[in-house]
Amino acid sequence: MDKNEAEELFGICPYVTTQKLFSGKWSLLIMHLLQEKTMRFGELQRALGDITQTTLTKQLRFLEDYNLIQRKVFNTIPPKVEYSLTGIGTEFMPVIQALAVFGDSYITFMKTKKQNVKKE
């Protein structure tokens, strides 16, 4: 499937749609962090560690444009902005949890595999 075919299937095919929504390098981690609590930009940046301000801004805008997160601006000086999951963003949380279970299983598998290689 080429890029044009994938674009045509966005909003039609559930796999293509989900892949596009979470294709950003940081999307899953941002969603994971926001499932735990509402966070400000700086909190997200610190929690993610190795991410530039520009990249975080782009990822947040993308997730906001697709209604997975919401941005709330408070009229204060200095301005305060908070990010949280939307209703549809919250519906993705069982998937995040399933990914964590798989990730843990895979980590265990890899550790076992390394131990078996060392024994040989």
MMTF fields as JSON, N, C-alpha, C and O atoms, coordinates in Angstrom:
{
  "mmtfVersion": "1.0.0",
  "mmtfProducer": "UNKNOWN",
  "numBonds": 479,
  "numAtoms": 480,
  "numGroups": 120,
  "numChains": 1,
  "numModels": 1,
  "chainsPerModel": [1],
  "groupsPerChain": [120],
  "chainIdList": ["A"],
  "bondAtomList": [4, 2, 8, 6, 12, 10, 16, 14, 20, 18, 24, 22, 28, 26, 32, 30, 36, 34, 40, 38, 44, 42, 48, 46, 52, 50, 56, 54, 60, 58, 64, 62, 68, 66, 72, 70, 76, 74, 80, 78, 84, 82, 88, 86, 92, 90, 96, 94, 100, 98, 104, 102, 108, 106, 112, 110, 116, 114, 120, 118, 124, 122, 128, 126, 132, 130, 136, 134, 140, 138, 144, 142, 148, 146, 152, 150, 156, 154, 160, 158, 164, 162, 168, 166, 172, 170, 176, 174, 180, 178, 184, 182, 188, 186, 192, 190, 196, 194, 200, 198, 204, 202, 208, 206, 212, 210, 216, 214, 220, 218, 224, 222, 228, 226, 232, 230, 236, 234, 240, 238, 244, 242, 248, 246, 252, 250, 256, 254, 260, 258, 264, 262, 268, 266, 272, 270, 276, 274, 280, 278, 284, 282, 288, 286, 292, 290, 296, 294, 300, 298, 304, 302, 308, 306, 312, 310, 316, 314, 320, 318, 324, 322, 328, 326, 332, 330, 336, 334, 340, 338, 344, 342, 348, 346, 352, 350, 356, 354, 360, 358, 364, 362, 368, 366, 372, 370, 376, 374, 380, 378, 384, 382, 388, 386, 392, 390, 396, 394, 400, 398, 404, 402, 408, 406, 412, 410, 416, 414, 420, 418, 424, 422, 428, 426, 432, 430, 436, 434, 440, 438, 444, 442, 448, 446, 452, 450, 456, 454, 460, 458, 464, 462, 468, 466, 472, 470, 476, 474],
  "bondOrderList": [1, 1, 1, 1, 1, 1, 1, 1, 1, 1, 1, 1, 1, 1, 1, 1, 1, 1, 1, 1, 1, 1, 1, 1, 1, 1, 1, 1, 1, 1, 1, 1, 1, 1, 1, 1, 1, 1, 1, 1, 1, 1, 1, 1, 1, 1, 1, 1, 1, 1, 1, 1, 1, 1, 1, 1, 1, 1, 1, 1, 1, 1, 1, 1, 1, 1, 1, 1, 1, 1, 1, 1, 1, 1, 1, 1, 1, 1, 1, 1, 1, 1, 1, 1, 1, 1, 1, 1, 1, 1, 1, 1, 1, 1, 1, 1, 1, 1, 1, 1, 1, 1, 1, 1, 1, 1, 1, 1, 1, 1, 1, 1, 1, 1, 1, 1, 1, 1, 1],
  "groupList": [{"groupName": "MET", "atomNameList": ["N", "CA", "C", "O"], "elementList": ["N", "C", "C", "O"], "formalChargeList": [0, 0, 0, 0], "bondAtomList": [1, 0, 2, 1, 3, 2], "bondOrderList": [1, 1, 2], "singleLetterCode": "M", "chemCompType": "L-PEPTIDE LINKING"}, {"groupName": "ASP", "atomNameList": ["N", "CA", "C", "O"], "elementList": ["N", "C", "C", "O"], "formalChargeList": [0, 0, 0, 0], "bondAtomList": [1, 0, 2, 1, 3, 2], "bondOrderList": [1, 1, 2], "singleLetterCode": "D", "chemCompType": "L-PEPTIDE LINKING"}, {"groupName": "LYS", "atomNameList": ["N", "CA", "C", "O"], "elementList": ["N", "C", "C", "O"], "formalChargeList": [0, 0, 0, 0], "bondAtomList": [1, 0, 2, 1, 3, 2], "bondOrderList": [1, 1, 2], "singleLetterCode": "K", "chemCompType": "L-PEPTIDE LINKING"}, {"groupName": "ASN", "atomNameList": ["N", "CA", "C", "O"], "elementList": ["N", "C", "C", "O"], "formalChargeList": [0, 0, 0, 0], "bondAtomList": [1, 0, 2, 1, 3, 2], "bondOrderList": [1, 1, 2], "singleLetterCode": "N", "chemCompType": "L-PEPTIDE LINKING"}, {"groupName": "GLU", "atomNameList": ["N", "CA", "C", "O"], "elementList": ["N", "C", "C", "O"], "formalChargeList": [0, 0, 0, 0], "bondAtomList": [1, 0, 2, 1, 3, 2], "bondOrderList": [1, 1, 2], "singleLetterCode": "E", "chemCompType": "L-PEPTIDE LINKING"}, {"groupName": "ALA", "atomNameList": ["N", "CA", "C", "O"], "elementList": ["N", "C", "C", "O"], "formalChargeList": [0, 0, 0, 0], "bondAtomList": [1, 0, 2, 1, 3, 2], "bondOrderList": [1, 1, 2], "singleLetterCode": "A", "chemCompType": "L-PEPTIDE LINKING"}, {"groupName": "LEU", "atomNameList": ["N", "CA", "C", "O"], "elementList": ["N", "C", "C", "O"], "formalChargeList": [0, 0, 0, 0], "bondAtomList": [1, 0, 2, 1, 3, 2], "bondOrderList": [1, 1, 2], "singleLetterCode": "L", "chemCompType": "L-PEPTIDE LINKING"}, {"groupName": "PHE", "atomNameList": ["N", "CA", "C", "O"], "elementList": ["N", "C", "C", "O"], "formalChargeList": [0, 0, 0, 0], "bondAtomList": [1, 0, 2, 1, 3, 2], "bondOrderList": [1, 1, 2], "singleLetterCode": "F", "chemCompType": "L-PEPTIDE LINKING"}, {"groupName": "GLY", "atomNameList": ["N", "CA", "C", "O"], "elementList": ["N", "C", "C", "O"], "formalChargeList": [0, 0, 0, 0], "bondAtomList": [1, 0, 2, 1, 3, 2], "bondOrderList": [1, 1, 2], "singleLetterCode": "G", "chemCompType": "PEPTIDE LINKING"}, {"groupName": "ILE", "atomNameList": ["N", "CA", "C", "O"], "elementList": ["N", "C", "C", "O"], "formalChargeList": [0, 0, 0, 0], "bondAtomList": [1, 0, 2, 1, 3, 2], "bondOrderList": [1, 1, 2], "singleLetterCode": "I", "chemCompType": "L-PEPTIDE LINKING"}, {"groupName": "CYS", "atomNameList": ["N", "CA", "C", "O"], "elementList": ["N", "C", "C", "O"], "formalChargeList": [0, 0, 0, 0], "bondAtomList": [1, 0, 2, 1, 3, 2], "bondOrderList": [1, 1, 2], "singleLetterCode": "C", "chemCompType": "L-PEPTIDE LINKING"}, {"groupName": "PRO", "atomNameList": ["N", "CA", "C", "O"], "elementList": ["N", "C", "C", "O"], "formalChargeList": [0, 0, 0, 0], "bondAtomList": [1, 0, 2, 1, 3, 2], "bondOrderList": [1, 1, 2], "singleLetterCode": "P", "chemCompType": "L-PEPTIDE LINKING"}, {"groupName": "TYR", "atomNameList": ["N", "CA", "C", "O"], "elementList": ["N", "C", "C", "O"], "formalChargeList": [0, 0, 0, 0], "bondAtomList": [1, 0, 2, 1, 3, 2], "bondOrderList": [1, 1, 2], "singleLetterCode": "Y", "chemCompType": "L-PEPTIDE LINKING"}, {"groupName": "VAL", "atomNameList": ["N", "CA", "C", "O"], "elementList": ["N", "C", "C", "O"], "formalChargeList": [0, 0, 0, 0], "bondAtomList": [1, 0, 2, 1, 3, 2], "bondOrderList": [1, 1, 2], "singleLetterCode": "V", "chemCompType": "L-PEPTIDE LINKING"}, {"groupName": "THR", "atomNameList": ["N", "CA", "C", "O"], "elementList": ["N", "C", "C", "O"], "formalChargeList": [0, 0, 0, 0], "bondAtomList": [1, 0, 2, 1, 3, 2], "bondOrderList": [1, 1, 2], "singleLetterCode": "T", "chemCompType": "L-PEPTIDE LINKING"}, {"groupName": "GLN", "atomNameList": ["N", "CA", "C", "O"], "elementList": ["N", "C", "C", "O"], "formalChargeList": [0, 0, 0, 0], "bondAtomList": [1, 0, 2, 1, 3, 2], "bondOrderList": [1, 1, 2], "singleLetterCode": "Q", "chemCompType": "L-PEPTIDE LINKING"}, {"groupName": "SER", "atomNameList": ["N", "CA", "C", "O"], "elementList": ["N", "C", "C", "O"], "formalChargeList": [0, 0, 0, 0], "bondAtomList": [1, 0, 2, 1, 3, 2], "bondOrderList": [1, 1, 2], "singleLetterCode": "S", "chemCompType": "L-PEPTIDE LINKING"}, {"groupName": "TRP", "atomNameList": ["N", "CA", "C", "O"], "elementList": ["N", "C", "C", "O"], "formalChargeList": [0, 0, 0, 0], "bondAtomList": [1, 0, 2, 1, 3, 2], "bondOrderList": [1, 1, 2], "singleLetterCode": "W", "chemCompType": "L-PEPTIDE LINKING"}, {"groupName": "HIS", "atomNameList": ["N", "CA", "C", "O"], "elementList": ["N", "C", "C", "O"], "formalChargeList": [0, 0, 0, 0], "bondAtomList": [1, 0, 2, 1, 3, 2], "bondOrderList": [1, 1, 2], "singleLetterCode": "H", "chemCompType": "L-PEPTIDE LINKING"}, {"groupName": "ARG", "atomNameList": ["N", "CA", "C", "O"], "elementList": ["N", "C", "C", "O"], "formalChargeList": [0, 0, 0, 0], "bondAtomList": [1, 0, 2, 1, 3, 2], "bondOrderList": [1, 1, 2], "singleLetterCode": "R", "chemCompType": "L-PEPTIDE LINKING"}],
  "groupTypeList": [0, 1, 2, 3, 4, 5, 4, 4, 6, 7, 8, 9, 10, 11, 12, 13, 14, 14, 15, 2, 6, 7, 16, 8, 2, 17, 16, 6, 6, 9, 0, 18, 6, 6, 15, 4, 2, 14, 0, 19, 7, 8, 4, 6, 15, 19, 5, 6, 8, 1, 9, 14, 15, 14, 14, 6, 14, 2, 15, 6, 19, 7, 6, 4, 1, 12, 3, 6, 9, 15, 19, 2, 13, 7, 3, 14, 9, 11, 11, 2, 13, 4, 12, 16, 6, 14, 8, 9, 8, 14, 4, 7, 0, 11, 13, 9, 15, 5, 6, 5, 13, 7, 8, 1, 16, 12, 9, 14, 7, 0, 2, 14, 2, 2, 15, 3, 13, 2, 2, 4],
  "groupIdList": [1, 2, 3, 4, 5, 6, 7, 8, 9, 10, 11, 12, 13, 14, 15, 16, 17, 18, 19, 20, 21, 22, 23, 24, 25, 26, 27, 28, 29, 30, 31, 32, 33, 34, 35, 36, 37, 38, 39, 40, 41, 42, 43, 44, 45, 46, 47, 48, 49, 50, 51, 52, 53, 54, 55, 56, 57, 58, 59, 60, 61, 62, 63, 64, 65, 66, 67, 68, 69, 70, 71, 72, 73, 74, 75, 76, 77, 78, 79, 80, 81, 82, 83, 84, 85, 86, 87, 88, 89, 90, 91, 92, 93, 94, 95, 96, 97, 98, 99, 100, 101, 102, 103, 104, 105, 106, 107, 108, 109, 110, 111, 112, 113, 114, 115, 116, 117, 118, 119, 120],
  "secStructList": [7, 7, 2, 2, 2, 2, 2, 2, 2, 6, 6, 6, 1, 2, 2, 2, 2, 2, 2, 2, 2, 6, 7, 1, 6, 6, 2, 2, 2, 2, 2, 2, 2, 2, 2, 2, 7, 7, 3, 3, 2, 2, 2, 2, 2, 2, 2, 2, 7, 1, 7, 7, 2, 2, 2, 2, 2, 2, 2, 2, 2, 2, 2, 2, 2, 6, 6, 1, 3, 3, 3, 3, 3, 3, 7, 7, 1, 1, 7, 3, 3, 3, 3, 3, 3, 7, 2, 2, 2, 2, 6, 6, 2, 2, 2, 2, 2, 2, 2, 2, 2, 2, 2, 2, 2, 2, 2, 2, 2, 2, 2, 2, 2, 2, 2, 2, 2, 2, 2, 7],
  "xCoordList": [0.861, 0.0, 0.902, 1.768, 0.696, 1.506, 0.842, -0.266, 1.541, 1.074, -0.289, -1.136, -0.508, -1.794, -2.94, -4.023, -2.697, -3.734, -4.051, -5.212, -3.017, -3.215, -4.02, -4.922, -3.698, -4.441, -5.914, -6.795, -6.175, -7.556, -8.325, -9.543, -7.617, -8.264, -8.414, -9.086, -7.782, -7.93, -9.409, -10.049, -9.927, -11.338, -12.249, -13.459, -11.67, -12.446, -11.953, -12.729, -10.663, -10.044, -9.576, -8.827, -10.009, -9.616, -8.11, -7.568, -7.426, -5.987, -5.211, -4.298, -5.568, -4.902, -5.172, -4.271, -6.4, -6.776, -5.975, -5.415, -5.918, -5.188, -3.7, -3.043, -3.164, -1.735, -1.385, -0.358, -2.222, -1.949, -2.044, -1.194, -3.056, -3.249, -2.081, -1.756, -1.452, -0.394, 0.956, 1.79, 1.154, 2.405, 3.549, 4.713, 3.251, 4.303, 5.122, 4.587, 6.416, 7.334, 6.9, 7.1, 6.314, 5.992, 4.513, 4.138, 3.676, 2.223, 1.789, 1.021, 2.28, 1.86, 2.314, 1.574, 3.527, 4.025, 3.235, 2.939, 2.897, 2.085, 0.727, 0.255, 0.104, -1.204, -1.088, -1.947, -0.042, 0.179, 0.299, -0.322, 1.095, 1.275, -0.028, -0.328, -0.795, -2.04, -3.156, -4.155, -3.001, -4.018, -3.921, -4.904, -2.719, -2.503, -2.998, -3.545, -2.8, -3.239, -3.15, -2.471, -3.835, -3.714, -2.33, -1.861, -1.681, -0.314, -0.111, -0.786, 0.831, 1.249, 2.373, 2.974, 2.65, 3.658, 5.01, 5.621, 5.467, 6.764, 6.827, 7.856, 5.723, 5.671, 5.824, 6.547, 5.128, 5.236, 6.663, 7.212, 7.255, 8.609, 9.603, 10.469, 9.474, 10.368, 10.142, 11.095, 8.888, 8.568, 9.059, 9.435, 9.054, 9.491, 10.997, 11.559, 11.647, 13.109, 13.686, 13.814, 14.033, 14.774, 13.844, 13.784, 13.126, 12.227, 12.415, 12.522, 12.454, 12.599, 11.244, 10.195, 11.293, 10.062, 9.265, 8.041, 9.96, 9.294, 8.594, 7.443, 9.278, 8.692, 7.493, 6.464, 7.605, 6.48, 5.302, 4.162, 5.561, 4.487, 3.778, 2.548, 4.547, 3.955, 3.117, 2.009, 3.646, 2.913, 1.626, 0.583, 1.698, 0.497, -0.54, -1.73, -0.108, -1.048, -1.708, -2.911, -0.911, -1.454, -2.532, -3.638, -2.204, -3.168, -4.4, -5.513, -4.2, -5.328, -6.17, -7.399, -5.518, -6.249, -7.152, -8.219, -6.723, -7.516, -8.374, -8.895, -8.51, -9.423, -9.098, -9.989, -7.829, -7.429, -7.051, -7.186, -6.577, -6.28, -6.932, -7.287, -7.081, -7.597, -6.62, -5.909, -6.617, -5.717, -6.587, -7.476, -6.333, -7.105, -6.169, -5.164, -6.513, -5.703, -6.368, -7.56, -5.585, -6.08, -5.619, -4.467, -6.503, -6.213, -5.501, -6.08, -4.225, -3.41, -2.104, -1.782, -1.381, -0.049, 0.95, 0.842, 1.901, 2.042, 0.932, 0.304, 0.689, -0.38, -0.126, 1.014, -1.176, -1.098, -1.891, -3.032, -1.283, -1.94, -1.843, -0.772, -2.962, -2.991, -3.499, -4.333, -2.971, -3.375, -3.985, -3.509, -5.045, -5.702, -6.321, -6.428, -6.722, -7.358, -8.793, -9.46, -9.263, -10.679, -11.405, -10.783, -12.698, -13.465, -12.97, -12.774, -12.766, -12.302, -10.847, -10.449, -10.058, -8.695, -8.672, -7.817, -9.612, -9.724, -10.077, -9.686, -10.818, -11.19, -9.971, -10.05, -8.862, -7.642, -6.868, -5.945, -7.213, -6.434, -6.355, -5.296, -7.407, -7.232, -6.162, -5.475, -6.025, -4.993, -3.615, -2.7, -3.464, -2.198, -1.844, -0.695, -2.836, -2.592, -2.216, -1.351, -2.857, -2.511, -1.089, -0.355, -0.702, 0.664, 1.671, 2.741, 1.339, 2.227, 2.376, 3.481, 1.288, 1.34, 2.222, 3.073, 2.011, 2.835, 4.302, 5.196, 4.54, 5.911, 6.603, 7.762, 5.91, 6.48, 6.779, 7.833, 5.856, 6.07, 7.27, 8.066, 7.398, 8.512, 9.844, 10.837, 9.869, 11.087, 11.498, 12.675, 10.542, 10.823, 11.349, 12.314, 10.721, 11.155, 12.6, 13.403, 12.935, 14.291, 15.313, 16.412, 14.959, 15.876, 16.12, 17.253, 15.065, 15.177, 16.039, 16.879, 15.824, 16.593, 18.08, 18.929, 18.402, 19.8, 20.431, 21.579, 19.679, 20.198, 20.484, 21.486, 19.611, 19.804, 21.028, 21.744, 21.272, 22.441, 23.722, 24.706, 23.722, 24.904, 25.22, 26.391, 24.216, 24.421, 25.08, 25.767, 24.868, 25.394, 26.84, 27.416],
  "yCoordList": [-1.174, 0.0, 1.23, 1.373, 2.108, 3.329, 4.426, 4.258, 5.555, 6.653, 7.184, 7.482, 7.303, 7.82, 6.883, 7.333, 5.571, 4.605, 4.704, 4.635, 4.865, 4.986, 6.245, 6.213, 7.351, 8.597, 8.42, 8.936, 7.687, 7.458, 6.597, 6.72, 5.731, 4.828, 5.414, 4.829, 6.583, 7.22, 7.554, 8.159, 7.159, 7.396, 6.31, 6.345, 5.335, 4.21, 2.908, 2.141, 2.68, 1.465, 1.743, 2.693, 0.928, 1.192, 1.084, 1.806, 0.199, 0.032, 1.224, 1.723, 1.677, 2.844, 4.081, 4.885, 4.229, 5.388, 5.416, 6.452, 4.304, 4.244, 4.444, 5.133, 3.843, 4.007, 5.467, 5.94, 6.186, 7.605, 8.409, 9.26, 8.153, 8.916, 8.768, 9.699, 7.597, 7.34, 7.072, 6.344, 7.66, 7.445, 8.31, 7.99, 9.382, 10.237, 9.506, 8.726, 9.761, 9.078, 9.203, 8.274, 10.328, 10.601, 10.442, 10.574, 10.163, 10.134, 9.194, 9.578, 7.958, 6.978, 7.384, 7.223, 7.908, 8.333, 9.53, 9.597, 10.467, 11.622, 11.144, 11.575, 10.252, 9.733, 8.991, 9.136, 8.214, 7.485, 8.459, 8.257, 9.505, 10.478, 11.196, 11.441, 11.53, 12.269, 11.39, 11.9, 10.076, 9.204, 9.276, 9.067, 9.575, 9.636, 10.935, 10.942, 12.056, 13.352, 14.427, 14.253, 15.527, 16.714, 17.307, 17.379, 17.732, 18.221, 19.511, 19.772, 20.307, 21.516, 21.155, 20.085, 22.066, 21.834, 21.458, 20.467, 22.238, 21.993, 20.651, 19.976, 20.262, 18.958, 17.822, 16.853, 17.97, 16.957, 16.877, 15.789, 18.036, 18.069, 17.41, 16.645, 17.708, 17.092, 15.58, 14.806, 15.175, 13.749, 12.958, 11.793, 13.592, 12.911, 12.927, 12.084, 13.873, 13.911, 14.423, 15.632, 13.525, 13.862, 14.31, 13.66, 15.407, 15.94, 17.449, 18.115, 17.979, 19.427, 20.096, 19.466, 21.377, 22.154, 22.135, 22.002, 22.267, 22.275, 20.955, 20.936, 19.854, 18.536, 18.309, 17.811, 18.664, 18.492, 19.337, 18.873, 20.568, 21.439, 20.804, 20.781, 20.291, 19.653, 18.443, 18.27, 17.593, 16.402, 16.76, 16.151, 17.74, 18.168, 18.755, 18.467, 19.565, 20.14, 19.054, 19.103, 18.068, 16.971, 16.233, 16.014, 15.855, 15.132, 15.983, 15.463, 17.278, 18.185, 18.324, 18.311, 18.456, 18.574, 17.368, 17.498, 16.202, 14.988, 14.66, 13.553, 15.641, 15.55, 14.444, 13.949, 14.052, 13.042, 13.674, 13.052, 14.91, 15.668, 17.035, 17.477, 17.689, 19.062, 19.976, 19.59, 21.179, 22.218, 23.269, 23.839, 23.521, 24.533, 25.678, 25.48, 26.878, 28.066, 28.867, 29.169, 29.208, 30.02, 31.457, 31.7, 32.383, 33.802, 34.365, 35.101, 33.996, 34.454, 35.029, 34.873, 35.675, 36.18, 35.506, 35.691, 34.747, 34.333, 33.356, 32.75, 33.202, 32.294, 30.867, 30.406, 30.198, 28.81, 27.961, 28.282, 26.878, 25.978, 24.568, 24.132, 23.852, 22.474, 21.563, 21.95, 20.353, 19.349, 18.162, 17.743, 17.629, 16.453, 15.652, 16.131, 14.436, 13.594, 14.03, 14.505, 13.868, 14.067, 12.744, 11.752, 12.74, 11.504, 10.412, 9.273, 10.753, 9.747, 9.365, 8.226, 10.293, 9.968, 8.969, 8.084, 9.114, 8.196, 6.783, 5.798, 6.695, 5.379, 4.583, 3.367, 5.264, 4.594, 3.968, 3.19, 4.28, 3.82, 2.302, 1.803, 1.537, 0.074, -0.415, -1.402, 0.262, -0.101, 0.195, -0.619, 1.354, 1.71, 0.654, 0.221, 0.251, -0.753, -2.1, -2.802, -2.464, -3.716, -3.634, -4.621, -2.479, -2.301, -2.458, -3.033, -1.955, -2.102, -3.571, -4.018, -4.323, -5.752, -6.472, -7.282, -6.168, -6.782, -6.383, -7.224, -5.096, -4.625, -5.342, -5.737, -5.516, -6.251, -7.703, -8.233, -8.344, -9.729, -9.82, -10.754, -8.858, -8.876, -8.657, -9.305, -7.755, -7.508, -8.787, -9.146, -9.476, -10.744, -11.778, -12.486, -11.862, -12.783, -12.501, -13.427, -11.24, -10.877, -11.189, -11.656, -10.934, -11.256, -12.758, -13.197, -13.539, -14.998, -15.476, -16.363, -14.89, -15.267, -14.961, -15.776, -13.802, -13.443, -14.406, -14.816, -14.768, -15.694, -17.055, -17.69, -17.505, -18.792, -18.761, -19.757, -17.645, -17.507, -17.543, -18.158, -16.895, -16.875, -18.274, -18.598, -19.098, -20.439, -21.372, -22.321, -21.098, -21.994, -21.877, -22.57],
  "zCoordList": [0.0, 0.0, 0.0, 0.863, -0.962, -0.995, -0.175, 0.334, -0.057, 0.805, 0.364, 1.206, -0.94, -1.434, -1.076, -0.703, -1.192, -0.83, 0.662, 1.063, 1.472, 2.917, 3.234, 4.073, 2.568, 2.799, 2.436, 3.123, 1.353, 0.922, 1.913, 2.037, 2.614, 3.562, 4.965, 5.814, 5.213, 6.524, 6.736, 5.877, 7.869, 8.175, 7.64, 7.862, 6.929, 6.4, 7.024, 7.592, 6.907, 7.461, 8.895, 9.123, 9.861, 11.25, 11.481, 12.317, 10.76, 10.951, 10.411, 11.069, 9.224, 8.626, 9.469, 9.71, 9.912, 10.728, 12.029, 12.387, 12.727, 13.993, 13.777, 14.558, 12.719, 12.44, 12.208, 12.694, 11.472, 11.228, 12.52, 12.781, 13.32, 14.553, 15.521, 16.257, 15.519, 16.493, 15.831, 16.37, 14.674, 13.938, 14.459, 14.216, 15.16, 15.699, 16.745, 17.534, 16.746, 17.664, 19.125, 19.909, 19.495, 20.893, 21.242, 22.407, 20.257, 20.479, 21.585, 22.467, 21.544, 22.553, 23.953, 24.923, 24.052, 25.368, 25.903, 27.096, 25.028, 25.451, 25.947, 26.999, 25.186, 25.594, 26.934, 27.804, 27.089, 28.346, 29.529, 30.572, 29.354, 30.435, 30.767, 31.936, 29.742, 29.979, 30.519, 31.026, 30.416, 31.028, 32.544, 33.255, 33.027, 34.466, 35.077, 36.18, 34.344, 34.875, 33.802, 32.79, 34.027, 33.193, 33.435, 34.571, 32.344, 32.488, 31.708, 30.712, 32.187, 31.484, 30.519, 30.62, 29.58, 28.555, 29.166, 28.767, 30.118, 30.74, 31.446, 31.418, 32.08, 32.754, 31.739, 31.968, 30.623, 29.574, 29.044, 28.87, 28.79, 28.241, 29.204, 28.779, 30.495, 31.479, 31.565, 31.66, 31.533, 31.648, 30.436, 30.561, 29.267, 28.051, 27.887, 27.189, 28.52, 28.484, 27.188, 26.996, 26.303, 25.086, 23.953, 22.91, 24.15, 23.123, 23.057, 24.087, 21.854, 21.716, 21.887, 21.753, 22.184, 22.337, 21.035, 21.052, 19.916, 18.602, 18.339, 17.902, 18.6, 18.367, 19.268, 18.811, 20.534, 21.452, 21.002, 21.029, 20.591, 20.111, 18.913, 18.858, 17.961, 16.767, 17.144, 16.636, 18.043, 18.448, 19.183, 18.946, 20.068, 20.793, 19.842, 19.974, 18.895, 17.92, 17.083, 16.824, 16.66, 15.871, 16.669, 16.175, 17.898, 18.731, 19.023, 19.109, 19.172, 19.395, 18.128, 18.198, 16.973, 15.703, 15.457, 14.858, 15.917, 15.729, 16.952, 17.081, 17.846, 19.0, 19.994, 20.685, 20.073, 21.045, 22.377, 23.43, 22.322, 23.544, 23.42, 22.327, 24.554, 24.546, 25.25, 26.177, 24.777, 25.296, 25.958, 25.325, 27.221, 27.947, 28.313, 28.996, 27.85, 28.11, 29.219, 29.152, 30.24, 31.342, 31.123, 30.762, 31.34, 31.131, 32.358, 33.157, 32.479, 33.606, 33.066, 31.888, 33.92, 33.556, 34.493, 35.705, 34.004, 32.609, 32.223, 33.091, 30.907, 30.461, 30.939, 30.98, 31.288, 31.733, 30.75, 30.421, 30.283, 29.34, 29.889, 30.313, 29.884, 30.345, 29.229, 28.411, 29.227, 28.247, 28.971, 30.026, 28.384, 28.951, 27.81, 26.681, 28.125, 27.121, 26.893, 27.813, 25.678, 25.365, 25.629, 26.009, 25.429, 25.585, 24.65, 25.072, 23.385, 22.42, 22.718, 22.471, 23.241, 23.639, 24.782, 24.828, 25.702, 26.839, 26.371, 26.997, 25.267, 24.74, 24.247, 24.076, 24.024, 23.565, 24.72, 24.479, 25.952, 27.106, 27.242, 27.624, 26.954, 27.005, 26.021, 26.289, 24.906, 23.934, 24.522, 24.398, 25.161, 25.809, 26.858, 26.953, 27.637, 28.669, 28.049, 28.573, 26.941, 26.254, 25.691, 25.724, 25.182, 24.693, 25.827, 25.63, 27.004, 28.163, 28.538, 28.845, 28.517, 28.836, 27.82, 28.187, 26.533, 25.504, 25.67, 25.571, 25.924, 26.111, 27.25, 27.121, 28.364, 29.502, 29.118, 29.47, 28.399, 27.955, 27.034, 27.13, 26.148, 25.196, 25.904, 25.574, 26.865, 27.647, 28.37, 28.372, 28.982, 29.661, 28.669, 28.957, 27.516, 26.463, 26.063, 25.953, 25.847, 25.423, 26.511, 26.213, 27.767, 28.873, 28.95, 29.146, 28.798, 28.823, 27.657, 27.813, 26.518, 25.326, 25.526, 25.164, 26.095, 26.368, 27.361, 27.192, 28.399, 29.409, 28.793, 29.124, 27.9, 27.241, 26.327, 26.224, 25.672, 24.802, 25.636, 25.225, 26.798, 27.674, 28.21, 28.409, 28.443, 28.993, 27.982, 28.359, 26.7, 25.662, 25.483, 24.644]
}
